[in-house]
């Protein structure tokens, strides 16, 4: 998601961040 891209990048390394 472009509007949440920092979170998306983090989710790539730590999927748990998104659940």
C-alpha positions in Angstrom: 0.0 0.0 0.0 1.5 3.3 -1.1 0.0 5.2 1.8 1.4 2.7 4.2 4.6 1.9 2.4 6.8 2.2 5.5 4.7 -0.4 7.2 4.6 -2.5 4.0 8.4 -2.5 3.9 8.5 -3.5 7.5 6.0 -6.3 6.9 8.4 -7.7 4.3 10.9 -8.2 7.1 8.4 -8.8 9.9 5.0 -9.9 8.6 3.8 -10.1 12.3 3.6 -6.3 12.2 0.5 -6.7 9.9 -0.7 -9.7 11.8 
